[in-house]
């Protein structure tokens, strides 16, 4: 289904990568989970240098055969600037495993350059998002929200400890905990399964622990505090060469 959708809309822009994000990338899709297609495209240089730049970004939500497809694409320059700031959404598009389509050679060139710029700035994204999801769970307790807290906190923790991006919570939980059996079964049974206040209370300790471990990992992280200057320069050189080669 995602392939058919992409066949229709891929020609609209030059995609560096089309990444399947959301529950599928996080290891807990249900039979009716949305398809979150998060992309990076390379806009023609002439669209970027005028008085009013036109980077050609897009956000489109549609339903195909009863499944919601959420397509979003951001221009490469914006994405790489976000990468340097520690934006996890952009890091996952460039380094994540569930790639549906790509400019393969350029993506393979880019990935080691992106990895070389990783820094402790990622705590801003993963810590902030985990906290926001926890607050949302307190307002409207649900299985999905609890899983999102754990996924975000554990992805950030592993990135800080190992310098490696892993988005699949089932893989991360095997190393860091907790046991997800109950939550995964309930997520499979219903995309928006609610939790009682009492049930959320039983999980609250695990959520607080995951966020505390994430915060504590910053001080001993294998990542540098800031992106190395040489790595930033290499990334910029690659961006310039890529734009010249394409346009």
Phi and psi in degrees as GROMACS dihedral restraints (atoms count N, CA, C in turn):
[ dihedral_restraints ]
;  ai    aj    ak    al  type     phi  dphi    fc
    3     4     5     6     1   -62.3    20    10
    4     5     6     7     1   -37.7    20    10
    6     7     8     9     1   -62.6    20    10
    7     8     9    10     1   -44.1    20    10
    9    10    11    12     1   -63.1    20    10
   10    11    12    13     1   -40.4    20    10
   12    13    14    15     1   -62.2    20    10
   13    14    15    16     1   -45.8    20    10
   15    16    17    18     1   -66.2    20    10
   16    17    18    19     1   -35.6    20    10
   18    19    20    21     1   -58.8    20    10
   19    20    21    22     1   -31.4    20    10
   21    22    23    24     1   -80.4    20    10
   22    23    24    25     1   -36.3    20    10
   24    25    26    27     1  -110.0    20    10
   25    26    27    28     1   -13.4    20    10
   27    28    29    30     1   -57.6    20    10
   28    29    30    31     1   -37.9    20    10
   30    31    32    33     1   -64.9    20    10
   31    32    33    34     1   -10.5    20    10
   33    34    35    36     1   -69.6    20    10
   34    35    36    37     1   -22.4    20    10
   36    37    38    39     1  -155.1    20    10
   37    38    39    40     1   161.1    20    10
   39    40    41    42     1   -84.4    20    10
   40    41    42    43     1   102.4    20    10
   42    43    44    45     1   -83.7    20    10
   43    44    45    46     1   127.7    20    10
   45    46    47    48     1   -74.9    20    10
   46    47    48    49     1   -40.6    20    10
   48    49    50    51     1  -154.9    20    10
   49    50    51    52     1   142.9    20    10
   51    52    53    54     1  -117.5    20    10
   52    53    54    55     1   116.0    20    10
   54    55    56    57     1  -116.5    20    10
   55    56    57    58     1   134.0    20    10
   57    58    59    60     1   -88.9    20    10
   58    59    60    61     1   106.2    20    10
   60    61    62    63     1   -99.7    20    10
   61    62    63    64     1  -158.4    20    10
   63    64    65    66     1    70.2    20    10
   64    65    66    67     1  -154.6    20    10
   66    67    68    69     1   -58.5    20    10
   67    68    69    70     1   -31.3    20    10
   69    70    71    72     1   -64.6    20    10
   70    71    72    73     1   -41.9    20    10
   72    73    74    75     1   -75.0    20    10
   73    74    75    76     1   -24.7    20    10
   75    76    77    78     1   -89.6    20    10
   76    77    78    79     1    -4.4    20    10
   78    79    80    81     1    88.9    20    10
   79    80    81    82     1    11.8    20    10
   81    82    83    84     1  -139.8    20    10
   82    83    84    85     1    51.1    20    10
   84    85    86    87     1   -72.2    20    10
   85    86    87    88     1   150.8    20    10
   87    88    89    90     1  -108.2    20    10
   88    89    90    91     1   169.9    20    10
   90    91    92    93     1   -58.3    20    10
   91    92    93    94     1   -21.7    20    10
   93    94    95    96     1  -115.4    20    10
   94    95    96    97     1    20.6    20    10
   96    97    98    99     1   -62.3    20    10
   97    98    99   100     1   143.7    20    10
   99   100   101   102     1   -61.9    20    10
  100   101   102   103     1   158.3    20    10
  102   103   104   105     1  -101.2    20    10
  103   104   105   106     1   109.2    20    10
  105   106   107   108     1   -97.5    20    10
  106   107   108   109     1   102.1    20    10
  108   109   110   111     1   -98.0    20    10
  109   110   111   112     1   104.7    20    10
  111   112   113   114     1  -109.9    20    10
  112   113   114   115     1   123.3    20    10
  114   115   116   117     1  -125.1    20    10
  115   116   117   118     1   162.0    20    10
  117   118   119   120     1  -127.6    20    10
  118   119   120   121     1   127.3    20    10
  120   121   122   123     1  -123.2    20    10
  121   122   123   124     1   162.5    20    10
  123   124   125   126     1  -112.3    20    10
  124   125   126   127     1   111.8    20    10
  126   127   128   129     1   -79.5    20    10
  127   128   129   130     1   151.3    20    10
  129   130   131   132     1   -57.1    20    10
  130   131   132   133     1   137.3    20    10
  132   133   134   135     1   -56.4    20    10
  133   134   135   136     1   -37.1    20    10
  135   136   137   138     1   -62.0    20    10
  136   137   138   139     1   -23.0    20    10
  138   139   140   141     1   -78.7    20    10
  139   140   141   142     1   -11.1    20    10
  141   142   143   144     1  -106.5    20    10
  142   143   144   145     1   -11.2    20    10
  144   145   146   147     1  -110.2    20    10
  145   146   147   148     1     2.7    20    10
  147   148   149   150     1   -82.9    20    10
  148   149   150   151     1  -176.5    20    10
  150   151   152   153     1   -62.7    20    10
  151   152   153   154     1   -35.7    20    10
  153   154   155   156     1  -121.5    20    10
  154   155   156   157     1    94.6    20    10
  156   157   158   159     1   -58.1    20    10
  157   158   159   160     1   143.1    20    10
  159   160   161   162     1  -122.6    20    10
  160   161   162   163     1    83.2    20    10
  162   163   164   165     1   -72.8    20    10
  163   164   165   166     1   -10.5    20    10
  165   166   167   168     1    75.1    20    10
  166   167   168   169     1    25.7    20    10
  168   169   170   171     1   -66.6    20    10
  169   170   171   172     1   162.4    20    10
  171   172   173   174     1  -153.2    20    10
  172   173   174   175     1   146.8    20    10
  174   175   176   177     1  -134.4    20    10
  175   176   177   178     1   116.6    20    10
  177   178   179   180     1  -134.0    20    10
  178   179   180   181     1   129.3    20    10
  180   181   182   183     1  -119.8    20    10
  181   182   183   184     1   128.9    20    10
  183   184   185   186     1  -145.1    20    10
  184   185   186   187     1   171.2    20    10
  186   187   188   189     1  -122.6    20    10
  187   188   189   190     1   126.7    20    10
  189   190   191   192     1  -124.0    20    10
  190   191   192   193     1   118.8    20    10
  192   193   194   195     1    52.5    20    10
  193   194   195   196     1    39.4    20    10
  195   196   197   198     1    83.4    20    10
  196   197   198   199     1    -0.1    20    10
  198   199   200   201     1  -110.9    20    10
  199   200   201   202     1   130.2    20    10
  201   202   203   204     1   -76.4    20    10
  202   203   204   205     1   130.0    20    10
  204   205   206   207     1  -114.6    20    10
  205   206   207   208     1   122.3    20    10
  207   208   209   210     1  -111.5    20    10
  208   209   210   211     1   104.9    20    10
  210   211   212   213     1  -103.6    20    10
  211   212   213   214     1   131.9    20    10
  213   214   215   216     1  -143.6    20    10
  214   215   216   217     1   139.5    20    10
  216   217   218   219     1  -137.9    20    10
  217   218   219   220     1   138.4    20    10
  219   220   221   222     1  -124.1    20    10
  220   221   222   223     1   148.7    20    10
  222   223   224   225     1   -72.0    20    10
  223   224   225   226     1   148.5    20    10
  225   226   227   228     1   -55.8    20    10
  226   227   228   229     1   -44.1    20    10
  228   229   230   231     1   -60.7    20    10
  229   230   231   232     1   -45.3    20    10
  231   232   233   234     1   -60.1    20    10
  232   233   234   235     1   -41.7    20    10
  234   235   236   237     1   -64.7    20    10
  235   236   237   238     1   -45.0    20    10
  237   238   239   240     1   -68.2    20    10
  238   239   240   241     1   -34.2    20    10
  240   241   242   243     1   -64.6    20    10
  241   242   243   244     1   -38.3    20    10
  243   244   245   246     1   -66.3    20    10
  244   245   246   247     1   -37.6    20    10
  246   247   248   249     1   -57.3    20    10
  247   248   249   250     1   -43.9    20    10
  249   250   251   252     1   -64.9    20    10
  250   251   252   253     1   -26.0    20    10
  252   253   254   255     1   -85.1    20    10
  253   254   255   256     1    -5.3    20    10
  255   256   257   258     1    89.8    20    10
  256   257   258   259     1    21.8    20    10
  258   259   260   261     1   -68.5    20    10
  259   260   261   262     1   109.8    20    10
  261   262   263   264     1   -66.6    20    10
  262   263   264   265     1   -33.0    20    10
  264   265   266   267     1   -58.1    20    10
  265   266   267   268     1   -44.2    20    10
  267   268   269   270     1   -74.4    20    10
  268   269   270   271     1   -38.4    20    10
  270   271   272   273     1   -58.6    20    10
  271   272   273   274     1   -41.6    20    10
  273   274   275   276     1   -68.5    20    10
  274   275   276   277     1   -33.6    20    10
  276   277   278   279     1   -64.6    20    10
  277   278   279   280     1   -39.1    20    10
  279   280   281   282     1   -85.3    20    10
  280   281   282   283     1   -29.1    20    10
  282   283   284   285     1  -112.6    20    10
  283   284   285   286     1    -8.7    20    10
  285   286   287   288     1   -69.7    20    10
  286   287   288   289     1   162.9    20    10
  288   289   290   291     1   -87.3    20    10
  289   290   291   292     1   -29.9    20    10
  291   292   293   294     1   -85.6    20    10
  292   293   294   295     1    68.2    20    10
  294   295   296   297     1   -88.8    20    10
  295   296   297   298     1   120.8    20    10
  297   298   299   300     1   -91.8    20    10
  298   299   300   301     1   -29.3    20    10
  300   301   302   303     1  -158.3    20    10
  301   302   303   304     1   151.7    20    10
  303   304   305   306     1  -164.5    20    10
  304   305   306   307     1   157.1    20    10
  306   307   308   309     1   -82.9    20    10
  307   308   309   310     1    87.6    20    10
  309   310   311   312     1   -59.0    20    10
  310   311   312   313     1   -49.0    20    10
  312   313   314   315     1   -62.5    20    10
  313   314   315   316     1   -42.4    20    10
  315   316   317   318     1   -68.9    20    10
  316   317   318   319     1   -37.9    20    10
  318   319   320   321     1   -64.6    20    10
  319   320   321   322     1   -40.9    20    10
  321   322   323   324     1   -65.2    20    10
  322   323   324   325     1   -34.2    20    10
  324   325   326   327     1   -66.7    20    10
  325   326   327   328     1   -39.5    20    10
  327   328   329   330     1   -75.6    20    10
  328   329   330   331     1   -36.0    20    10
  330   331   332   333     1   -55.4    20    10
  331   332   333   334     1   -49.0    20    10
  333   334   335   336     1   -64.2    20    10
  334   335   336   337     1   -29.3    20    10
  336   337   338   339     1   -68.1    20    10
  337   338   339   340     1   -40.2    20    10
  339   340   341   342     1   -65.6    20    10
  340   341   342   343     1   -44.6    20    10
  342   343   344   345     1   -59.4    20    10
  343   344   345   346     1   -35.4    20    10
  345   346   347   348     1   -69.4    20    10
  346   347   348   349     1   -17.1    20    10
  348   349   350   351     1   -96.8    20    10
  349   350   351   352     1    -2.3    20    10
  351   352   353   354     1   -58.0    20    10
  352   353   354   355     1   139.6    20    10
  354   355   356   357     1  -148.3    20    10
  355   356   357   358     1   175.8    20    10
  357   358   359   360     1   -68.4    20    10
  358   359   360   361     1    -4.7    20    10
  360   361   362   363     1   -59.4    20    10
  361   362   363   364     1   -18.7    20    10
  363   364   365   366     1   -61.7    20    10
  364   365   366   367     1   -19.9    20    10
  366   367   368   369     1   -62.2    20    10
  367   368   369   370     1   -30.1    20    10
  369   370   371   372     1   -62.1    20    10
  370   371   372   373     1   -41.3    20    10
  372   373   374   375     1   -74.9    20    10
  373   374   375   376     1   -56.4    20    10
  375   376   377   378     1   -71.5    20    10
  376   377   378   379     1   -37.4    20    10
  378   379   380   381     1   -68.1    20    10
  379   380   381   382     1   -43.2    20    10
  381   382   383   384     1   -64.7    20    10
  382   383   384   385     1   -42.7    20    10
  384   385   386   387     1   -70.5    20    10
  385   386   387   388     1   -39.6    20    10
  387   388   389   390     1   -61.8    20    10
  388   389   390   391     1   -42.5    20    10
  390   391   392   393     1   -64.5    20    10
  391   392   393   394     1   -39.8    20    10
  393   394   395   396     1   -65.4    20    10
  394   395   396   397     1   -40.9    20    10
  396   397   398   399     1   -67.3    20    10
  397   398   399   400     1   -34.7    20    10
  399   400   401   402     1   -65.2    20    10
  400   401   402   403     1   -42.6    20    10
  402   403   404   405     1   -63.5    20    10
  403   404   405   406     1   -38.7    20    10
  405   406   407   408     1   -64.8    20    10
  406   407   408   409     1   -37.1    20    10
  408   409   410   411     1   -66.2    20    10
  409   410   411   412     1   -34.2    20    10
  411   412   413   414     1   -67.6    20    10
  412   413   414   415     1   -33.9    20    10
  414   415   416   417     1   -75.6    20    10
  415   416   417   418     1   -44.2    20    10
  417   418   419   420     1  -138.9    20    10
  418   419   420   421     1    83.7    20    10
  420   421   422   423     1   -57.7    20    10
  421   422   423   424     1   134.0    20    10
  423   424   425   426     1  -157.4    20    10
  424   425   426   427     1   154.4    20    10
  426   427   428   429     1   -59.9    20    10
  427   428   429   430     1   -45.2    20    10
  429   430   431   432     1   -61.0    20    10
  430   431   432   433     1   -41.0    20    10
  432   433   434   435     1   -65.6    20    10
  433   434   435   436     1   -40.7    20    10
  435   436   437   438     1   -62.9    20    10
  436   437   438   439     1   -43.5    20    10
  438   439   440   441     1   -62.6    20    10
  439   440   441   442     1   -37.1    20    10
  441   442   443   444     1   -67.3    20    10
  442   443   444   445     1   -38.5    20    10
  444   445   446   447     1   -59.2    20    10
  445   446   447   448     1   -49.9    20    10
  447   448   449   450     1   -64.9    20    10
  448   449   450   451     1   -42.6    20    10
  450   451   452   453     1   -60.9    20    10
  451   452   453   454     1   -48.7    20    10
  453   454   455   456     1   -64.5    20    10
  454   455   456   457     1   -45.2    20    10
  456   457   458   459     1   -64.5    20    10
  457   458   459   460     1   -40.4    20    10
  459   460   461   462     1   -74.8    20    10
  460   461   462   463     1   -35.6    20    10
  462   463   464   465     1   -62.3    20    10
  463   464   465   466     1   -45.8    20    10
  465   466   467   468     1   -63.1    20    10
  466   467   468   469     1   -41.4    20    10
  468   469   470   471     1   -60.5    20    10
  469   470   471   472     1   -47.8    20    10
  471   472   473   474     1   -66.4    20    10
  472   473   474   475     1   -36.5    20    10
  474   475   476   477     1   -63.2    20    10
  475   476   477   478     1   -42.4    20    10
  477   478   479   480     1   -71.1    20    10
  478   479   480   481     1   -38.2    20    10
  480   481   482   483     1   -79.9    20    10
  481   482   483   484     1   -40.3    20    10
  483   484   485   486     1  -112.3    20    10
  484   485   486   487     1   -11.4    20    10
  486   487   488   489     1    69.4    20    10
  487   488   489   490     1    24.2    20    10
  489   490   491   492     1  -127.9    20    10
  490   491   492   493     1   136.2    20    10
  492   493   494   495     1   -91.5    20    10
  493   494   495   496     1   118.9    20    10
  495   496   497   498     1  -131.0    20    10
  496   497   498   499     1   123.7    20    10
  498   499   500   501     1  -103.4    20    10
  499   500   501   502     1   -15.0    20    10
  501   502   503   504     1   -79.1    20    10
  502   503   504   505     1   111.9    20    10
  504   505   506   507     1   -64.2    20    10
  505   506   507   508     1   -31.9    20    10
  507   508   509   510     1   -64.5    20    10
  508   509   510   511     1   -35.6    20    10
  510   511   512   513     1   -69.9    20    10
  511   512   513   514     1   -44.5    20    10
  513   514   515   516     1   -66.9    20    10
  514   515   516   517     1   -39.1    20    10
  516   517   518   519     1   -66.6    20    10
  517   518   519   520     1   -29.6    20    10
  519   520   521   522     1   -63.6    20    10
  520   521   522   523     1   -27.7    20    10
  522   523   524   525     1   -95.5    20    10
  523   524   525   526     1   -39.2    20    10
  525   526   527   528     1  -111.8    20    10
  526   527   528   529     1    -9.7    20    10
  528   529   530   531     1    79.6    20    10
  529   530   531   532     1   172.8    20    10
  531   532   533   534     1   -88.9    20    10
  532   533   534   535     1  -176.2    20    10
  534   535   536   537     1   -71.2    20    10
  535   536   537   538     1   124.6    20    10
  537   538   539   540     1  -103.1    20    10
  538   539   540   541     1     4.4    20    10
  540   541   542   543     1   -50.6    20    10
  541   542   543   544     1   -49.4    20    10
  543   544   545   546     1   -63.9    20    10
  544   545   546   547     1   -47.0    20    10
  546   547   548   549     1   -64.6    20    10
  547   548   549   550     1   -42.6    20    10
  549   550   551   552     1   -65.3    20    10
  550   551   552   553     1   -39.3    20    10
  552   553   554   555     1   -63.8    20    10
  553   554   555   556     1   -41.0    20    10
  555   556   557   558     1   -72.0    20    10
  556   557   558   559     1   -32.8    20    10
  558   559   560   561     1   -66.6    20    10
  559   560   561   562     1   -38.2    20    10
  561   562   563   564     1   -63.6    20    10
  562   563   564   565     1   -33.7    20    10
  564   565   566   567     1   -75.9    20    10
  565   566   567   568     1   -21.9    20    10
  567   568   569   570     1  -169.2    20    10
  568   569   570   571     1   129.9    20    10
  570   571   572   573     1   -61.9    20    10
  571   572   573   574     1   -33.4    20    10
  573   574   575   576     1  -122.0    20    10
  574   575   576   577     1    43.2    20    10
  576   577   578   579     1   -64.1    20    10
  577   578   579   580     1   127.3    20    10
  579   580   581   582     1   -84.7    20    10
  580   581   582   583     1   160.7    20    10
  582   583   584   585     1  -117.8    20    10
  583   584   585   586     1   146.2    20    10
  585   586   587   588     1   -74.7    20    10
  586   587   588   589     1   163.4    20    10
  588   589   590   591     1   -59.5    20    10
  589   590   591   592     1   -36.7    20    10
  591   592   593   594     1   -65.7    20    10
  592   593   594   595     1   -42.3    20    10
  594   595   596   597     1   -64.2    20    10
  595   596   597   598     1   -42.4    20    10
  597   598   599   600     1   -61.1    20    10
  598   599   600   601     1   -38.4    20    10
  600   601   602   603     1   -59.6    20    10
  601   602   603   604     1   -36.0    20    10
  603   604   605   606     1   -68.1    20    10
  604   605   606   607     1   -29.3    20    10
  606   607   608   609     1   -90.1    20    10
  607   608   609   610     1   -13.8    20    10
  609   610   611   612     1   -58.9    20    10
  610   611   612   613     1   -38.3    20    10
  612   613   614   615     1   -61.0    20    10
  613   614   615   616     1   -41.4    20    10
  615   616   617   618     1   -65.9    20    10
  616   617   618   619     1   -39.1    20    10
  618   619   620   621     1   -67.1    20    10
  619   620   621   622     1   -45.0    20    10
  621   622   623   624     1   -62.3    20    10
  622   623   624   625     1   -40.0    20    10
  624   625   626   627     1   -64.2    20    10
  625   626   627   628     1   -43.2    20    10
  627   628   629   630     1   -62.1    20    10
  628   629   630   631     1   -42.2    20    10
  630   631   632   633     1   -70.1    20    10
  631   632   633   634     1   -38.8    20    10
  633   634   635   636     1   -64.4    20    10
  634   635   636   637     1   -40.3    20    10
  636   637   638   639     1   -66.4    20    10
  637   638   639   640     1   -37.0    20    10
  639   640   641   642     1   -61.7    20    10
  640   641   642   643     1   -49.4    20    10
  642   643   644   645     1   -61.1    20    10
  643   644   645   646     1   -40.4    20    10
  645   646   647   648     1   -70.0    20    10
  646   647   648   649     1   -26.1    20    10
  648   649   650   651     1   -69.3    20    10
  649   650   651   652     1   -17.1    20    10
  651   652   653   654     1   -61.9    20    10
  652   653   654   655     1   -43.7    20    10
  654   655   656   657     1   -64.5    20    10
  655   656   657   658     1   -30.3    20    10
  657   658   659   660     1  -113.1    20    10
  658   659   660   661     1    16.4    20    10
  660   661   662   663     1   -61.3    20    10
  661   662   663   664     1   147.3    20    10
  663   664   665   666     1   -74.5    20    10
  664   665   666   667     1   -13.3    20    10
  666   667   668   669     1   -84.1    20    10
  667   668   669   670     1   149.0    20    10
  669   670   671   672     1   -72.2    20    10
  670   671   672   673     1   159.4    20    10
  672   673   674   675     1   -60.9    20    10
  673   674   675   676     1   -35.8    20    10
  675   676   677   678     1  -133.0    20    10
  676   677   678   679     1   156.7    20    10
  678   679   680   681     1   -60.6    20    10
  679   680   681   682     1   132.1    20    10
  681   682   683   684     1   -61.6    20    10
  682   683   684   685     1   140.6    20    10
  684   685   686   687     1   -59.1    20    10
  685   686   687   688     1   -40.2    20    10
  687   688   689   690     1   -64.6    20    10
  688   689   690   691     1   -34.9    20    10
  690   691   692   693     1   -70.7    20    10
  691   692   693   694     1   -37.1    20    10
  693   694   695   696     1   -63.2    20    10
  694   695   696   697     1   -43.8    20    10
  696   697   698   699     1   -62.8    20    10
  697   698   699   700     1   -41.0    20    10
  699   700   701   702     1   -64.9    20    10
  700   701   702   703     1   -38.0    20    10
  702   703   704   705     1   -66.1    20    10
  703   704   705   706     1   -42.0    20    10
  705   706   707   708     1   -66.8    20    10
  706   707   708   709     1   -40.2    20    10
  708   709   710   711     1   -59.3    20    10
  709   710   711   712     1   -43.7    20    10
  711   712   713   714     1   -63.0    20    10
  712   713   714   715     1   -41.1    20    10
  714   715   716   717     1   -63.0    20    10
  715   716   717   718     1   -44.3    20    10
  717   718   719   720     1   -62.8    20    10
  718   719   720   721     1   -45.5    20    10
  720   721   722   723     1   -64.7    20    10
  721   722   723   724     1   -37.9    20    10
  723   724   725   726     1   -65.7    20    10
  724   725   726   727     1   -43.7    20    10
  726   727   728   729     1   -63.5    20    10
  727   728   729   730     1   -42.8    20    10
  729   730   731   732     1   -64.2    20    10
  730   731   732   733     1   -39.4    20    10
  732   733   734   735     1   -68.6    20    10
  733   734   735   736     1   -33.0    20    10
  735   736   737   738     1   -86.5    20    10
  736   737   738   739     1   -40.3    20    10
